[in-house]
Amino acid sequence: MKPSTIHALAESRIKEARARGLFDDLPGAGEPLPEDRVKVEPGGDRMAARVASMVGHVPLEIQLGRRIKELRLLAFERKLTEAESKELRDASIRLAVLHQTAGRHLTASKVPFMPG
């Protein structure tokens, strides 16, 4: 089926269900929808991101960002070990490459701190 055919079929079934009153007593009727916690870049695959979120998948970009933040905070408390410094550099480079590949270049304010 073509997407337009699927869309037309879905709209038709929604109209039929509405006419039969199947949407009348749904929980939360008349209330605003809850905020969608899944943020997807324009043109991104929202459904895939929602499914991944529901099963507990954390995107690599988020994992790297969290680890970079942890290591940056640790660097303010004490001198990082050589392994931690290497992990911070590697994670920062990987995150920058992910952003660049996706066409989202890091601005100067978002470049992860890398201790000397």
C-alpha atoms as a printed R data frame, in Angstrom:
    type eleno elety resid chain resno       x      y      z
1   ATOM     1    CA   MET     A     1   0.000  0.000  0.000
2   ATOM     2    CA   LYS     A     2   1.112  3.547 -0.724
3   ATOM     3    CA   PRO     A     3   1.471  5.889  2.257
4   ATOM     4    CA   SER     A     4  -1.444  7.991  0.996
5   ATOM     5    CA   THR     A     5  -3.638  4.873  0.867
6   ATOM     6    CA   ILE     A     6  -2.665  3.901  4.407
7   ATOM     7    CA   HIS     A     7  -3.320  7.455  5.592
8   ATOM     8    CA   ALA     A     8  -6.755  7.506  3.955
9   ATOM     9    CA   LEU     A     9  -7.640  4.107  5.452
10  ATOM    10    CA   ALA     A    10  -6.529  5.205  8.926
11  ATOM    11    CA   GLU     A    11  -8.535  8.435  8.683
12  ATOM    12    CA   SER     A    12 -11.589  6.488  7.549
13  ATOM    13    CA   ARG     A    13 -11.353  4.069 10.482
14  ATOM    14    CA   ILE     A    14 -10.850  6.920 12.951
15  ATOM    15    CA   LYS     A    15 -13.991  8.661 11.618
16  ATOM    16    CA   GLU     A    16 -15.980  5.435 11.942
17  ATOM    17    CA   ALA     A    17 -14.772  4.861 15.502
18  ATOM    18    CA   ARG     A    18 -15.560  8.460 16.449
19  ATOM    19    CA   ALA     A    19 -19.077  8.140 14.978
20  ATOM    20    CA   ARG     A    20 -19.638  4.960 17.014
21  ATOM    21    CA   GLY     A    21 -18.511  6.759 20.195
22  ATOM    22    CA   LEU     A    22 -15.457  4.602 20.802
23  ATOM    23    CA   PHE     A    23 -13.394  7.612 21.883
24  ATOM    24    CA   ASP     A    24 -15.990  9.097 24.245
25  ATOM    25    CA   ASP     A    25 -14.912  7.593 27.576
26  ATOM    26    CA   LEU     A    26 -11.151  7.390 27.228
27  ATOM    27    CA   PRO     A    27  -9.048  8.119 30.335
28  ATOM    28    CA   GLY     A    28  -7.839 11.701 30.399
29  ATOM    29    CA   ALA     A    29 -10.579 12.927 28.046
30  ATOM    30    CA   GLY     A    30 -10.655 16.713 27.936
31  ATOM    31    CA   GLU     A    31  -7.246 17.028 29.610
32  ATOM    32    CA   PRO     A    32  -4.030 18.140 27.900
33  ATOM    33    CA   LEU     A    33  -1.774 15.403 26.623
34  ATOM    34    CA   PRO     A    34   1.226 14.615 28.827
35  ATOM    35    CA   GLU     A    35   4.514 16.127 27.687
36  ATOM    36    CA   ASP     A    36   6.358 13.889 25.255
37  ATOM    37    CA   ARG     A    37   9.711 13.010 26.816
38  ATOM    38    CA   VAL     A    38  11.121 11.821 23.485
39  ATOM    39    CA   LYS     A    39  12.805 14.678 21.668
40  ATOM    40    CA   VAL     A    40  13.720 13.912 18.072
41  ATOM    41    CA   GLU     A    41  15.506 16.113 15.599
42  ATOM    42    CA   PRO     A    42  13.297 17.425 12.773
43  ATOM    43    CA   GLY     A    43  12.981 14.669 10.209
44  ATOM    44    CA   GLY     A    44  14.065 12.102 12.798
45  ATOM    45    CA   ASP     A    45  12.272  8.841 13.365
46  ATOM    46    CA   ARG     A    46   9.999  9.709 16.268
47  ATOM    47    CA   MET     A    47   8.341  6.292 16.472
48  ATOM    48    CA   ALA     A    48  11.670  4.463 16.615
49  ATOM    49    CA   ALA     A    49  12.874  6.868 19.310
50  ATOM    50    CA   ARG     A    50   9.706  6.310 21.374
51  ATOM    51    CA   VAL     A    51   9.954  2.522 21.132
52  ATOM    52    CA   ALA     A    52  13.631  2.645 22.072
53  ATOM    53    CA   SER     A    53  12.778  4.880 25.034
54  ATOM    54    CA   MET     A    54  10.009  2.549 26.209
55  ATOM    55    CA   VAL     A    55  12.384 -0.440 26.331
56  ATOM    56    CA   GLY     A    56  15.011  1.544 28.202
57  ATOM    57    CA   HIS     A    57  17.450  2.186 25.360
58  ATOM    58    CA   VAL     A    58  19.612  5.245 25.858
59  ATOM    59    CA   PRO     A    59  21.096  6.675 22.637
60  ATOM    60    CA   LEU     A    60  24.888  6.679 22.398
61  ATOM    61    CA   GLU     A    61  24.897 10.476 22.163
62  ATOM    62    CA   ILE     A    62  23.148 10.696 25.551
63  ATOM    63    CA   GLN     A    63  25.398  8.033 27.112
64  ATOM    64    CA   LEU     A    64  28.510  9.906 25.958
65  ATOM    65    CA   GLY     A    65  27.163 13.236 27.185
66  ATOM    66    CA   ARG     A    66  26.406 11.796 30.617
67  ATOM    67    CA   ARG     A    67  29.848 10.211 30.938
68  ATOM    68    CA   ILE     A    68  31.568 13.422 29.804
69  ATOM    69    CA   LYS     A    69  29.604 15.356 32.421
70  ATOM    70    CA   GLU     A    70  30.587 12.843 35.135
71  ATOM    71    CA   LEU     A    71  34.256 13.060 34.206
72  ATOM    72    CA   ARG     A    72  34.174 16.868 33.993
73  ATOM    73    CA   LEU     A    73  32.693 17.078 37.495
74  ATOM    74    CA   LEU     A    74  35.276 14.623 38.756
75  ATOM    75    CA   ALA     A    75  38.044 16.765 37.207
76  ATOM    76    CA   PHE     A    76  36.975 19.677 39.423
77  ATOM    77    CA   GLU     A    77  37.233 17.485 42.528
78  ATOM    78    CA   ARG     A    78  40.605 15.922 41.808
79  ATOM    79    CA   LYS     A    79  43.154 15.301 39.091
80  ATOM    80    CA   LEU     A    80  41.891 12.712 36.628
81  ATOM    81    CA   THR     A    81  43.869  9.527 36.204
82  ATOM    82    CA   GLU     A    82  45.528  8.960 32.853
83  ATOM    83    CA   ALA     A    83  42.807  6.430 31.940
84  ATOM    84    CA   GLU     A    84  40.031  8.877 32.893
85  ATOM    85    CA   SER     A    85  41.649 11.676 30.879
86  ATOM    86    CA   LYS     A    86  41.893  9.363 27.869
87  ATOM    87    CA   GLU     A    87  38.261  8.281 28.326
88  ATOM    88    CA   LEU     A    88  37.172 11.941 28.480
89  ATOM    89    CA   ARG     A    89  39.098 12.830 25.313
90  ATOM    90    CA   ASP     A    90  37.790  9.767 23.456
91  ATOM    91    CA   ALA     A    91  34.185 10.357 24.538
92  ATOM    92    CA   SER     A    92  34.429 14.041 23.588
93  ATOM    93    CA   ILE     A    93  35.755 13.178 20.138
94  ATOM    94    CA   ARG     A    94  33.093 10.500 19.599
95  ATOM    95    CA   LEU     A    95  30.347 12.940 20.624
96  ATOM    96    CA   ALA     A    96  31.725 15.622 18.293
97  ATOM    97    CA   VAL     A    97  31.831 13.102 15.423
98  ATOM    98    CA   LEU     A    98  28.223 12.028 16.130
99  ATOM    99    CA   HIS     A    99  27.103 15.663 16.062
100 ATOM   100    CA   GLN     A   100  29.036 16.381 12.886
101 ATOM   101    CA   THR     A   101  27.700 13.247 11.161
102 ATOM   102    CA   ALA     A   102  24.153 14.303 12.046
103 ATOM   103    CA   GLY     A   103  24.831 17.834 10.779
104 ATOM   104    CA   ARG     A   104  24.649 19.305 14.280
105 ATOM   105    CA   HIS     A   105  28.020 20.929 14.839
106 ATOM   106    CA   LEU     A   106  28.968 21.666 18.411
107 ATOM   107    CA   THR     A   107  29.200 25.341 19.283
108 ATOM   108    CA   ALA     A   108  32.101 26.611 21.344
109 ATOM   109    CA   SER     A   109  29.914 26.663 24.474
110 ATOM   110    CA   LYS     A   110  29.037 22.986 24.010
111 ATOM   111    CA   VAL     A   111  32.523 21.612 23.374
112 ATOM   112    CA   PRO     A   112  33.223 19.278 26.292
113 ATOM   113    CA   PHE     A   113  35.858 20.422 28.775
114 ATOM   114    CA   MET     A   114  39.085 18.489 28.356
115 ATOM   115    CA   PRO     A   115  41.643 18.947 31.120
116 ATOM   116    CA   GLY     A   116  45.252 19.337 30.058
